[in-house]
Amino acid sequence: MRALLLDGSGRDGFTSAMCASCSEALEDSGWGAEVVRLCDLDLRHCTGCSACLEGGECVIGDGMRGVMDSFEGCDLLVLACPIRFSGPSSILKAAMDRFQPYWRRGRARGGFSAAMVCGGGPRPDFSPSVRMFRAFSITVGLEWAGCLEVPGTDGMAPADAGPPAREFGLGLAGIAARGPAGGIV
Ligand SMILES: Cc1cc2nc3c(=O)[nH]c(=O)nc-3n(C[C@H](O)[C@H](O)[C@H](O)COP(=O)(O)O)c2cc1C
């Protein structure tokens, strides 16, 4: 089983710590796990040209090509980001928009998706992001397996986000055994 984790932060902080711990937990459970730091890629915006709806592929030749190759081979996609103004980071959202080819062809793809979000405030509103992640998952043909929400990061060190992310990763690893409709919350 393979997992692809998309790190949608712009720096090496809480999101990166969550991705590292989650991927380590998946690997400890026998999974292969790849973390992609989206901010390191040449990543352009979806223009809405609709070429992908005709030909099935995105015509933009940038860093998303490699992400799509990894996505094709994965059983679990994990979207990870800090929330920004109560939504997902624009880095992650730009990558999500580039999954538009799956709007038409992806519903029968199979596999799972999950998310990890962090926010600096004591009570961040994660719900707009989680709603978006769930809708995205349905659209690209993945079964939603749940979201880890880490609030209060302004008073924490990035390493503090590791233990909950590890526990979340161990839970995600179990979805393979439980199969479809076996997500965690
Ligand atoms: C532009 C911007 C907007 C933010 N908006 C929110 C917000 O709406 N709610 C919140 O709790 N934290 C907000 N934060 C704080 C980040 O979510 C928080 O610092 C997070 O831990 C950063 O994660 P990172 O270390 O992975 O980049 C914002 C930070 C930035 C830079």
The ligand as a Tripos MOL2 file, in Angstrom:
@<TRIPOS>MOLECULE
LIG
   31    33     1     0     0
SMALL
NO_CHARGES

@<TRIPOS>ATOM
      1 C1         -1.6650   34.3700    6.0440 C.3       1 LIG1
      2 C2         -1.9430   33.5620    7.2780 C.ar      1 LIG1
      3 C3         -3.2440   33.3670    7.6780 C.ar      1 LIG1
      4 C4         -3.5470   32.6220    8.8270 C.ar      1 LIG1
      5 N1         -4.8420   32.4240    9.1770 N.ar      1 LIG1
      6 C5         -5.1230   31.7040   10.2870 C.ar      1 LIG1
      7 C6         -6.4770   31.4730   10.6910 C.ar      1 LIG1
      8 O1         -7.4380   31.8710   10.0200 O.2       1 LIG1
      9 N2         -6.6970   30.7770   11.8270 N.ar      1 LIG1
     10 C7         -5.6780   30.3030   12.6030 C.ar      1 LIG1
     11 O2         -5.9280   29.6910   13.6470 O.2       1 LIG1
     12 N3         -4.3760   30.4800   12.2420 N.ar      1 LIG1
     13 C8         -4.0810   31.1640   11.1070 C.ar      1 LIG1
     14 N4         -2.7720   31.3590   10.7250 N.ar      1 LIG1
     15 C9         -1.7130   30.7370   11.5290 C.3       1 LIG1
     16 C10        -1.2110   29.4210   10.9180 C.3       1 LIG1
     17 O3         -2.2810   28.5470   10.6030 O.3       1 LIG1
     18 C11        -0.3000   28.7240   11.9160 C.3       1 LIG1
     19 O4          0.7850   29.5650   12.2390 O.3       1 LIG1
     20 C12         0.2170   27.4020   11.4140 C.3       1 LIG1
     21 O5          0.7190   26.6490   12.4690 O.3       1 LIG1
     22 C13         1.3220   27.5290   10.3930 C.3       1 LIG1
     23 O6          1.6660   26.2440    9.9530 O.3       1 LIG1
     24 P1          3.0980   25.9210    9.2820 P.3       1 LIG1
     25 O7          4.1110   26.0170   10.3710 O.co2     1 LIG1
     26 O8          2.9690   24.5680    8.7240 O.co2     1 LIG1
     27 O9          3.2990   26.9460    8.2130 O.co2     1 LIG1
     28 C14        -2.4820   32.0900    9.5880 C.ar      1 LIG1
     29 C15        -1.1420   32.2870    9.1720 C.ar      1 LIG1
     30 C16        -0.8790   33.0260    8.0310 C.ar      1 LIG1
     31 C17         0.5600   33.2230    7.6120 C.3       1 LIG1
@<TRIPOS>BOND
     1     1     2 1
     2     2     3 ar
     3     2    30 ar
     4     3     4 ar
     5     4     5 ar
     6     4    28 ar
     7     5     6 ar
     8     6     7 ar
     9     6    13 1
    10     7     8 2
    11     7     9 ar
    12     9    10 ar
    13    10    11 2
    14    10    12 ar
    15    12    13 ar
    16    13    14 ar
    17    14    15 1
    18    14    28 ar
    19    15    16 1
    20    16    17 1
    21    16    18 1
    22    18    19 1
    23    18    20 1
    24    20    21 1
    25    20    22 1
    26    22    23 1
    27    23    24 1
    28    24    25 2
    29    24    26 1
    30    24    27 1
    31    28    29 ar
    32    29    30 ar
    33    30    31 1
@<TRIPOS>SUBSTRUCTURE
     1 LIG1         1 GROUP 0 **** ****
